[in-house]
Each structure stands twice: as structure tokens, then as C-alpha cells.
Amino acid sequence: MFRPFLAGAALAILTAPALSAQWTSSRPDGHAPIGVMGDHRHERGEVMLSYRFMRMQMQGSRIGTTPVADADIVSASGEGFMVTPTEMPMTMHMFGAMFAPTDRITLMAMAPVVSSEMTHLTRAGGSFSTSASGLGDIQVAAMVGLADWGRQTAFVTLGASLPTGSTTVMDVLPTSNGAAVQLPYPMQLGSGSPGARAGITWLGQSDHWSWGTQAQAAMPLGENDRGWKVGNRGMATGWLARGLTRQTSLSIRLEGSTWGDIDGSDAAPSVNPMMVPTARPDLRGGTRVDAGLGLNIAVPNASGLRFAGEFLVPLLQDLHGPQLETDWKLVVGVQLVPIG
């Protein structure tokens, strides 16, 4: 699926001008599009603080690559569920910090605060909503340099996901007689178990252009105390950026991601796999390819201060469904290097 894109990215790197200067993050395009996490290392003693605001809109469902009407999901002659989600906007505030104890190693931590609301349709034609908000799973990692040559650099990322997000989020359902009950898997804030993360990043620059590729994988290390674990997740992305002025750059990016179904199941009576697709552990996996357009702005006379934004839309979605599809994602953020 990703072979044509990766081949094109590799060709761009191999045919780029070979110059004697070193790769640098001081240019506006020296940072990847803001939607890419852990995209560069720092020099010894540098600290970088960051904040990202992410908004994602999901509306309508798919089975595989085919859209399916909400009415067909709750129809007795269709998919046979009593309830189906119809829409789920999600907001995330991501707070990040990076510190380089050496020129070769940069340490990173990211803490997400998540808020989401899911609207549902019932077989009887009614509707209701549930919501969740709070701290998600914190991620920590070390980026270790592999090689630097000319205007190219490569490093690996080794890290962990900490189970700081709740897996016991509750809300009132029409069938719960006014009592708050356990919500299905997509409305939980975390995985409930520690996870391992690994990745590799390759960056390059010429006089006016920059490019990069990154691949990452995440794997849970066991079941949570609710009796289930999230599926493995993989991601590959590549981008090309052009400096417009000394302070601005424009980027295009492709990202492919794949994620597995949930193993195990939650024993709560309200998480009934016969009732709603979101309670089915085997309907949680899928694959998506997104295309993004981004802008980076380095503030003049403010060393290390940047603003950035990126807007992404899906080109392909193949979902174990019925499952809500993604319509678009927006990421805006600010990065500051106060020390270094």
C-alpha cells in the first residue's frame, strides 16, 4: 500500500543535491509538519516546549472501504444493531517537552488531554450523546542519532506509553435509568496498560527544500485490568517542504496508518457487543491514508519561537466495520526553545 509513496520519497532523497553543510533545524522547514511527533533532535543542553491543538471530525460509518447508512446499521434486516454512532468530534491538547543531554540523544515527553462526544441513533429513531474528557496516556521516548552526513540525518526513537488515561469512563445511557454506566472502547481515554514504541526517522535538506520520512510502531504489553488490550498500531509518513521566505515554509505530506482490533473484552453489562458496533472488539481495527498541507512560521527576532498548522483529509479508509470514518483533522501548534 505504501510502496509507491516510499519509493518516491527515497528517489527525492537520493537525487537531492549533495552539499557540504549540515542539516539544521533553525530554518522554518527544519521542523516537520506540526502533525508529526518527534521529528528532530536537539543540540546538547537545548530544551524545547510545545503545545498542539488537534481537532478531528468523524461522521458516518464504513464497512471496509464502503460507506454504510446509519439506518442500515440499526435495521433488523441490515447489520442488526440496536444503536449506532453517527458522529464523533474529538479535541486533543498535546503538551510536549524535549531535552538533549547530549548531541546524540534527545529525550521527549508528551501529555494529551482529550475531549470527545459521540452522537448515536437508535433503531426506534431516537438519538442521544455521550461524552468523555480527561488526561490520556502519557508518552516518553529517547531519540538516538544514527548518522549525520551532508545535509541528511537519521535517528531511532525508543519509548513507552504510560497507562495514565482512564479505561472506566462512564456516562448515562437511555437504558441505564439515569445511572452512569461504563462506555464502550472508543470513549475511553487510555489503553489501561503500558506499551512499547519504536520508530526511525530520516531527514534531508537542500538550499530551498527539505524532506523527511518516518515509520513508527506501538504495541501494548498486556491486558488492562478491564480484561482487554488495544491492537498494535503502525504508521509511515513522508513529507516535502519548501521555504517560502526566511520565516515561512509550506509542506505536503502523506501518512499511512494501520491499527488492530481489540483483544479480549470488557465484562461490563453496558458494553454489550450485540447492542452497538463500538462495543464489538473485532470492529476496532482498520487502515487509513491521509494527505496533509502544512505551514510553518518562525517568528522574526524571537529565537526558537514557531507557529505551525496542518490540515489533513483521508484518501483511503478501510475499516473493520461498521466503524466511524474520519472526515478531516486539523493540527495547530506553537514551539519554543527557551534554553539552548
Helices and strands as residue ranges (DSSP letters): H 3-14, G 28-30, E 47-64, E 66-68, H 70-73, E 83-99, E 105-122, E 127-135, E 138-149, E 152-162, E 170-172, E 180-182, G 185-187, E 195-205, E 209-220, E 228-229, E 233-243, E 248-259, E 263-264, G 277-279, G 281-283, E 286-298, E 305-339
